[in-house]
Structures are given as C-alpha cells and as structure tokens.
Amino acid sequence: EELESLSPLPRIKFLTMPRSHVPESVLKKTRTREALRAKRQARATVEKKARRIKRNVAFKRAESYVREYRATENNEIRLRRQAKANGNLYVAPEPKLAFVVRIRGIIGLPPKTRKILQLLRLRQLQNGVFVRLTAATINMLRLIEPFVAYGQPSLKSVRELIYKRGHMKINRQRIPITDNAIIEQALGSVGIMCVEDLIHEIYTVGPHFKQAANALWPLKLSNPNGGYTQKLLHFAEGGDHGNRGEHINTLIKQCL
C-alpha cells in the first residue's frame, strides 16, 4: 500500500539547442570536411579511371611484345633450317646484351680492375647488372674476367631476374618493384610505363637501354646452389669466372 501511494517520478526534460544556435566555427569545420571529402572522392574516381586505362595499355603492349618474341624465334628457326637445307652453317648474330655477376671479393684486386667494377656498379659479391655489349664494354669485361662471370641471358632469365630481384632507384633509394607506378615514376619520361616495358627494353637493348639499366638497382643474388667449383679457373677450364655464353642462364637459375 505504501508503494502504491508513492507518486511517479517526474520526467526529466533535456534541453536541445536549436540549429540556429550551433557555433559558426563548428558549421565551418563541417562544411570544410564535406568539401575535402568530395574532392577526395572525385580525385579517387579520376585516378581509378586512369589506372584502368594504363592497365589496358600495358596489357596490349605485353601482347605485342609476346608476338614480337615469337616472330623473332620463328625467324631464327627458319634461317637455321634454310641454312641446313642448303648445306650451309647458320651463324647467329652477335649478342647485344650481357648479364655480369661479381663472384670474387677485394683480395688481390688491382686498382684498374677496382675502378672498372665501380663503373659497372659491381661493388659487392653476387651483384649482377645488365650491360650493353660494345667494343668498349667487351674490353672492360676482359680486364675484369677473373672477378666476374658473364654471358648472354635468355628472355626467361631476364624476366625472372626483374620480377624476383628487381628494385628501382628512386631518389637514391632502393625501392622494390611492387607496382607499375614505381616504374612509371622512374622511367615514365622515356615511355617505359610497366614491368613488361622494362623487360622488353633491356632484353632487346632498345634506344633507352641506358636509362632503364641505370634506373634498375644492381641485382642482389644469392650464392648458387651447390656453391662454386673453382673461382680461380676460367669457365672454359672447368672453373667459374669468365665468359659463359648461354650457360649463364644455369648460374642465374641457381642464384635465384
């Protein structure tokens, strides 16, 4: 009976500030945030559209490169068969590209050899670089033969080296190739926009090979599986250093 006689508690009314009483600074911040959000959304839409266009262009370029590689291979096969049918010997054209790997350290390193290794950016063991073969570079490679192994890489080796160990040099920093935008940032001025463009430029030794090779950080390879046989002997004598020709692809496969 006492509980029933108690009157209910009065309701508490919360005062709500009308819209007109919101401080002007708060309204200004809200409008600024909304404007920035709209700009970000518009910029994201434009960038997404641009990425889609670049992706389609890169895909079409990759297709054209595949057709070019196949045509070159088929042409070489045709020339070999034609020479064999005529009783002649087919002589392949001189290679234009070499992949150079440093296999020895600084012990017994002459000053001239040291300077050439620095010019080729081979400052550490198991560093590898792509080199255009000219009269000057061939003479340089002969002078540093006891300290390097080099040869003519195949398309498969070039592709695996760039995809697995490739890093770009951007603002003197070693940046891994995780996106085509990184390559575009470093080499977009010469028309190299994606990884396949970079592979094509290096493998075919194109007109912008120098810029592409310099923008590519020296490749850091692992020691080959099974180790080296004898670094002090030439490859032709059963050792490791010197010109390997196409057998450099075996070494690259062991070092990846």
TIDO-534796 format. One record per residue: x, y, z of N, C-alpha, C in turn. Coordinates in steps of 0.001 Angstrom, whole numbers, plus 524288, in hexadecimal, padded with zeros to 5 digits. Last residue first. Layout:
<nodes>
XYZXYZXYZ
...
</nodes>
This chain:
<nodes>
90D1D7BB3571D5E9080C7BD9671EAA9057B7BADB72344
915FB7B59871AE69168A7BA0371E7F9115D7BC8172006
913527AE2A713989154B7AC58718A4915757B0B471CAD
910827B49470B3690C7C7B13970D8F90E377AF50712F1
91A397B8CE708D5916077BC3970AB2911CF7B90D70D70
91F827AFDD7054D921477B28570A0491D0B7B60570C52
919AD7AE056FC2C919DC7AA057005691B8A7AC7470574
91BD77B6E26F672916717B6036F82A9162A7B1E46FC78
925E97B61A6F355924E37B9AC6F7AE91F5E7B8D96F9B6
926967B0416EA8C926907AD536EF7A925DE7B0E96F437
927D07B67B6E1FB9226F7B5596E3979222A7B2536E8B9
933D37BB5B6E6A69301B7BB096E25492A967BA206E458
93AEF7BCCC6EE389383A7B7C26EE2F9349D7B7276E985
946D77C2D86F0A6942487C2B46ED3493FFF7BD2D6ED0A
94B077C2A96FE5494B7F7C3706F8B69465A7C2ED6F5CF
94BDB7B87B7084194BD57BDE07065994C2E7BE0870066
94BE87AD8370A89947157B09370B029474D7B5DD70855
951807A24070437950CE7A5A7708C394BB57A8AD7087B
953E779CC56FB689511A799FE6FF849503979D3070468
958017A32C6F43C95B9D79F706F6A39590679C546FAFC
950317A9F06F1AC951D77A6516ED95955847A2236EFB2
94FE47AFFE6FAA794B947AC566F9B194D1A7A84F6F58C
95C5A7B091701269589A7B2696FD46954677AE426FC68
95EC37B00470EF395F457ADDC709B195B0C7B01470627
95C297B3FA71873961157B5C171634961F17B3AF710B2
953177AF2171BC2952C07B489719F4957AF7B64C71721
94DF07A3A0719EB953317A5C071AAE9533E7AB3F71861
942C27A24471C709467F79DFE71BB094C0679FD271CDF
939D27A78A7260093D197A7F872158940EB7A36A72121
92DC07A1A272AF09328E7A4A772B28935607A4D2725F4
9243279CF372BC9928A87999072AE592DD879C6272AED
91E197A7E67268191D467A2D872912921C779F28727B8
925507B3F472785922E17AFBB7246E9224E7AABC72794
921207BE0A730389253D7BA8072E87922C27B5EC72B97
917D17C74072AB3919AB7C3A672EBC91E537C09A72CAE
919247D489725FC917F87CF0572561919F77CBE972A0D
9148B7E06D723B3917407DD9D727DF915957D7E4727AF
916687E8B4719109137D7E44271B2C916CB7E15771F29
916FC7F66D719D8919E07F1817190D917437ECFA71BE1
90AB97FC4E7160890ECA7FB9B71A02911C97F689718E2
907DF802C070AA1907617FDB670D4490BEE7FD0C7110E
90B0C80BAE705F8906C380C23709BB905F88071870CC5
9128D807B96FF2D9144180AF87039490FF780B93707AB
90C51802546F8089102B7FF726FB1A91209802996FFCA
9064A80AAC6F3E6903B98063F6F6819078F803546F9FB
90DD08113C6EF6790A80813386F3A1907FF80EBF6F6AB
911F480A0E6E7EF9155180C796EBE69121D80E746F086
90993807846E15190BE08037D6E4B190F10805EE6E91A
9039580CBB6DA35903EE80EEB6DF7E9062980AEC6E350
903B4806C76D1229063180BFA6D116906CA80E6D6D675
905EF7F9626D5F69034A7FD806D3189060F802B86D36D
908897EE7F6D78790C667F2C26D79590A507F73E6D43B
901557E6E26D90C902607E8526D39B906847EC8D6D31C
901997E6876E3F8902C37E1D06E0F6904197E3116DB4B
8FEED7F0DD6E700903F77EE9C6E8779054B7E9F46E4F9
8F4FD7F26B6E2B68F92A7F6376E1A68FE837F3E96E2D0
8EF5A7E9FD6E6ED8F01F7EA686E1418F4AA7EE076DFFF
8EF757EC7D6F19B8F1C77E7936EFC48F2FE7E7E36E9ED
8E9F77F6116F1578EF517F5DF6F33F8F21C7F0F86F158
8E02F7F2C16EDA78E3327F6A16EAAF8E8F07F6706EC3A
8DD5D7EC3C6F5D58DE637E9E76F0B98E1447EDAD6ED28
8DBBF7F3926FDD08E0057EFCE6FE498E1577ED6D6F8FA
8D8F18006A6F8168D7AA7FBBA6FB138DC497F7F96FB00
8DC70809006F26F8D821809C76F6138D7168050C6F98E
8E4EE810736EBE18E4BE80B4B6EE638E0E980BAE6F2E7
8E65A81A596E78F8E241817026E5738E204811876E7A7
8ED1B820BB6EC888EF0981E4C6E7AC8EB2481A4E6E58E
8E7DB823E66F5568E986827FA6F1AF8EB7F825C06EC8C
8E67381B236FB958E20B81CF16F86C8E39A820FA6F462
8ED9C81703702538EED9816D76FCB98EA5A818A76F943
8EA218189670CAB8EFB6818D370B7E8F0D381975705AB
8DF46817F370C2E8E1A581C6070ECF8E76381CF970D54
8DDF480E517074A8DC55813127048D8DEC6817E8706FE
8E15F807C870F338E45E8080D70A588E2F380CF470749
8D962809D1716568DECA80ACC717D88E23D80B41712FF
8D0738067C711478D10980C14712458D69E80D6F713D1
8D0857FBD5711468D2487FE7570C808D3128044D70D53
8D5A87F6D071D488D15D7F91171A478D3A57FBA371568
8DE507F3337220A8D9627F0E4723BB8D4C27F2CF7208F
8EAA87F2D3722288E6C87F36F71DFD8E1E07F07771FA2
8F0687F9A972D178EED97F4D372A5D8EA9B7F5DC7265A
8F9E08035272CC08F4408027E72D498F2CC7FD7A72A6F
903CC8097A7322F902C68046272FBB8FD1C802E0730CD
90675816EB72F2790485812E9732B19033D80DF772F9C
9085681F8D7293490CD381CEE72BA690B26818DB72FAD
8FE8E82162724CB900AE8250C728B8905048227E72BF5
8FE22814997219C8FAE88194C721AC8FCC281CB972628
900EA809D571B1D903C280DF471DDC900A7812FF71D4D
8FA107FDB771D0F8FB0A8028471A368FDFA8066371DA4
8FCD77F02071C8D8FBD77F4C471FBD8FD2E7F99171C7C
8FAB77E29871A4F8FB047E7E4718418F9977EC0B71C3F
8FA247D81771C428FE337DB0F71F088FE747E0C971D6C
8F14D7D45C716AF8F2997D23371BD08F66B7D59971EEA
8F0477DA1F70D598EBA97D927710938ED247D77B7161D
8FA977DA48709938F7E27DF3370AB68F3387DE4E70E47
8FD017CF8D708AC9005D7D30D70BB08FD6B7D80570D3A
8F5187CBED701F88F5537CA0D7075E8F8B77CD9B70AC6
8F7AA7D1536F8978F28F7D2156FB1F8F2B67D065700D7
9019A7CD736F67A900D97D3116F74B8FBC27D40E6FA34
8FF3C7C2CA6F518902B57C46A6F95B902037CA356FA8E
8F8CE7C30F6EC3F8F6C57C0FC6F1258FA147C2C16F5C1
8FFB67C6CD6E4B98FB2E7C9F96E6358F8F07C8256EB69
90CF97C41E6E9149084E7C3306E5EA903E67C6BE6E7C4
919607CACF6E937914B07C8A56EBCD910417C7DC6E7ED
925F87C7F56E6949215A7CA106E3F791C717C7B26E665
92F247CAC16F10C92D447C7EE6EC7C928617CA796EA64
938957C9C76FB8D934CC7CC886F844933627C9316F393
93EA57CBA17078693C9B7C7C3703DC938637CA86700AC
94A6E7D1C270C7F944E27D1AE70B1B943B87CCDB707CF
954FE7D1EC70DED951C17D3527127194BE57D2FC7114E
95AA27D021704E995B9D7CCBD7096F958077CDB570E15
956B57D8746FDF7954EE7D3026FD8B956057CFB57025C
959087E2BA6FCD99571A7E11E70209955527DB6E70201
95C397E3A76F29695FD37E5446F6BB95E197E35E6FC1F
9536E7E0816ED119582E7DD4E6ECC095C017DEAA6F113
94CAB7E8B56EF3B94B7F7E38B6F160950427DFF96F122
9518B7F09E6E972951357F1196EF219502A7EBC76F19E
950007ECE16DF4C955597ED676E150955607EDDE6E740
9451D7ED9C6DF0D9479A7E8766DE8394D377E8A56E07F
943857F84C6DFD7941EE7F5046E43D944527EF906E3E0
947BB7FB9F6D602949E37FD8C6DAF29487D7F9ED6DF7B
9419F7F67C6CE99947477F5A16CE9E949A97F7446D3D9
936487F2136D5DD938D07F53B6D1DB93EA57F40D6D213
92B7F7ED426DB7C9308D7EB816D971932397EEFA6D4E5
926037F27E6E6BE925CD7F2766E10C92B3C7F1186DEF1
9230C7EB446F205926E17EE7F6EF44925F87EE016E970
91D147E9F86FE4F91C8E7E93C6F8B0920227ED226F5EB
922E67E488709FC920FC7E8EF706DA920817E7347012C
923AB7DFAC71711923317DEBC7117D920EC7E37170EB5
92B147DB9972207928237DFB371F61928107DE977198E
931557D4897271F92C407D2AE72531928C57D71F72346
937E57DE3872EA3937927D8E072CAD931F27D78A72B35
937357EBAA72A4F936A97E78972E30936A57E23872B8C
937EB7F26F7221193ADC7F3BE726C493AB27EF6D72AE2
936207F4AB716A1936C67EF8E7191993A297F03F71DF3
934F67FD1970FF4931B57FCDA714B6931D47F77571740
93BFB7FEC370852937B27FB2770718933F87FA6170BA8
942D18050270DB993FF3807427095893B52803DD707CE
946CF7FDBA714D3943A880213716C8940768048971268
94C547F76470DF1947F97F51F710DD944777F96771320
953D77FEA970ACD9501C7FCA5706F194B617FA3F709AF
9594B8001171433956938047B711CF952838029B70DE0
95D867F61E715CA959E07F855719A4956B37FCBE7173C
964467F58C70D4D95FC67F20170D8C95BB57F40671160
96B6C7FD2071079968817FDD270B9F963AA7FA5E70B80
96F797F8EA71A0F96C7E7FDDB719F39693E7FE9771503
96D197EAEA71BE1970367EF5E719F996CEB7F456719BE
96AF37E31872679968157E6257229696B667EAC6720D0
96D527DBFE72E5D970407DBDB7297C96DBF7DEE87251E
960BD7DC0F7334A966077DA0C73417968BD7D99072EC5
9568C7DEEF7321D95A717E2FD7313E960027E109731E7
94F907D42A72C2794FD07D8C972F719544B7DC6272E07
948447CEB07215194CD07CEE6724D094CF57D419727A6
93FC87CF6A71AE3940447CA9171DE3944F37CA9C72197
9360F7D7197151193B167D724717C593B727D26871B5C
930677D53F708D892FF67D43370E77935727D44B710D1
929D27DA5C6FE1592EE17D9D9700B392DF67D93970687
924197D7BB6F240923017D8306F7DE928047D6C76FAC2
923537DE8B6E620926137DAF06E9A2924437DBED6EF31
91F187E06B6D90891E267E0F46DEA5921437DCE46E1A5
920CA7DE166CED09210F7E39A6D04C9209E7E4736D62B
927AB7D42B6C7B89242F7D5D86CBFC925027DB8E6CD62
927ED7D3646B9E192ACB7D46F6BEB4927107D6396C2F9
91F4E7C9BB6B4049218B7CF026B4859244A7CFB26B9C2
923767BC926B0D191FEF7C0356B384922737C5976B3E6
925387B6496A568928267B91C6A96E924827BD226ABD6
922E77AA2269FD8920897AF106A19A923C47B1646A604
929347A4966954F929197A4EA69B01926F37AA3A69C9A
9239B79D6C68A66926B97A18E68CCB926487A14D692BA
91D0A7972A684AC9222F7952A685EE925CC799336884F
9132F79A786837E916DC79BFF67F6791C6779A116807A
90EAF7970568CA290CD7794CC687BC91090795FF68348
913B579D60693EC914B3797C3693FD9130E7953468ED9
90F747A71969161915117A64B690D8916607A079690AB
904ED7A51A693DD9065E7A67E68E8890C307A5A168D9C
9058E7A33769E7E903C779F0A69B06905537A01B69560
908E27AD346A1DC90C087A88A6A2F390A927A40F69F3A
9009C7B38269E9C905D27B45569C5C9095A7AF9C69D4E
8F8837AFA56A4E88F8207AF4269F328FD7C7AFD469CA6
8FC1E7B24B6AECF8FB6C7ACBE6AD7F8FB3B7AC0C6A791
8FBA37BD2D6ADDC900B27BAA56AEAB900637B4D06AD59
8F0E27BE886ACC78F45B7C0246A8908F9B57BD926A910
8ED4B7BB1D6B6718EBDF7B82E6B1C08EF637B9946AD25
8F1897C3076BCD58F3167BD8D6BD878F1E77BA4B6B8B2
8EC557CBD76B8F28F20C7CB946B8C88F3F07C5FB6B942
8E1F27C9246BB1B8E3977C9F96B5B08E9847C9A26B52A
8E2347C8B36C60B8E1097C3F86C3098E2D47C48B6BD67
8E4457D33D6C8738E7EF7CF216CA148E7197CA256C6DE
8DB3B7D8066C42F8E0727D9546C22B8E46B7D51E6C396
8D3547D3CC6CA4E8D3527D2C56C4AC8D8B57D3DF6C24A
8D6737D8216D3E18D6587D2696D33B8D6637D1016CD76
8D4EB7E2BD6D1CA8DA397E0C66D2D58DA7D7DADA6D21A
8CA1F7E3306D0C58CD5C7E4606CC2C8D2EE7E26F6CCF3
8C73B7E0BC6DB1A8C5B97DD4A6D6CA8C9157DE3B6D1F6
8CB467E9786E03E8CD5A7E44A6E1788CBFF7E0666DD26
8C4DE7F1436DC078CA747F1516DAF38CCE27EBF96DBF7
8BB497EE586E0528BBE97EE356DAA08C1B17EE3F6D925
8BD8B7F0006EAF28BC147EAC66E9208BCD17EA486E337
8BF6E7FABE6EB2F8C3AC7F7206EC888C27C7F1A16EA97
8B55F7FE566E88C8B9CA7FF766E50E8BE437FBAF6E61F
8AFB17FAD76F1378AE637F8D76EC038B2DB7F9BB6E82C
8B4A8800BA6F8F68B4CA7FB066F93C8B3867F8A26F3F2
8B22280ADB6F60A8B79A809366F5D68B813803486F5FD
8A73C80A776F7E58A93780B7D6F29D8AED7809A56F218
8A71F808AB702A48A4AA804DF6FF268A6B38058F6F991
8ABF5811B8706468AE8080CAA707198AC418088370377
8A46381923703948A98C8195C701178AC7481432701B3
89C3F8161570A2B89B75815E6704878A0B5815EB701AC
8A10781806713C589F4E812BA7128089E8B8121C70CA6
8A268822DD713368A6F781F6B713678A588819CE71208
897E4826417134189B3C8276F70EBF89FF4823C770EA1
894C08229271D1D89212820C57185F89570821A371390
89B6D82822723A989BC58226B7238D899248203871EAC
897DA83249721E689D2F830E27205289DD382AFE72000
88DC08316A7262388E5C832B272099893D28313071EA6
8904D82F217309288D4C82B6272D7888DDF82C6C727A7
8959D8384C7334B8985383344733778957982F3473024
88D9F83FBC73237892448400C72EDD8952E83ADA72EB1
886C483C5173A17884FA83C4A734A3889A383C8B730DD
88D1383E05742CE88B5B838B774193889978385873BE0
88DF2848DF7427A8929B845A4741C8891348400F74061
8836884B977445E885E484D2473F7988AC7849E273E69
8820E8477874E6987EE48457974A198814E846D5744D0
8893A84DAA753FB889FA847F8753AE886E4845A774F25
8848B85780752AE889D08568A750A088AD0850B974FFF
87B0185644757E787B018575E7524F880528563E74FDF
87F05854987621287BE48508F75F7F87BD7851587599E
883E085E31764128870B85967763E08841A8550C76106
87AF1864A17641287F14865807603788285860A575FA7
87559860E176C9287312860877675D8773A8611576324
87C77863B07746C87B2C85E387738F878D985D7376E1E
87C5A86E97773908813F86BCA7729C8804C866017718F
87235871527768F873B9871E877116878BD86EEF76FD3
86B48868D777F2886F6786CC077E248710786CC577868
85DA6867F277E7A8629C8653677DEA866CD8693477CA1
8541986CFB77E898579386E41782D485CBD86B3D78291
84E0486948776B08500086E9477613853EA86FFF77A4A
84A9685FE977A6F84E9E86000776588511B86563775EC
8490786011788AF847298608C7834984BB68611977F7A
84C5E856E9791CE84DCD85BF178F9684BDC85C43789FF
843D58516F79AE38466F850D0795D9847788562D79385
8435784D0B7A7A88430C851A47A451846208509C79F4B
83BE0842D87AC4184108844A07AA7B8404F849277A6B5
83436840AC7B73583430842C67B1EF839A6844DB7B0A0
8308B836247BE83834A683A167BDD88349F83BC77B827
82460834267C4F1827D1833467C07A82BC2837BE7BFEE
82316831267D28F82235834AE7CE12826278338D7C9AD
81EF2824BC7D7328230A828BE7D6BD821FE82C317D205
811FE822A17DC7581644821897D8C281A17826157D86D
80F628221A7EA6280E55824697E53A812DE823507E193
80BA38179F7F27C80FD381B187F0A780E8181D157EB30
803F7810877F47B802BA816027F5B4806E1819C57F3BB
8086E807207F2428047F809167EEAD8035080ECE7EF9E
80F0B805FF7FACE81164806A17F5A380D79808DA7F1D1
807B8804D9802E880B1B80970802FF80D8780A677FDA4
803357FB528000080000800008000080360804ED80000
</nodes>
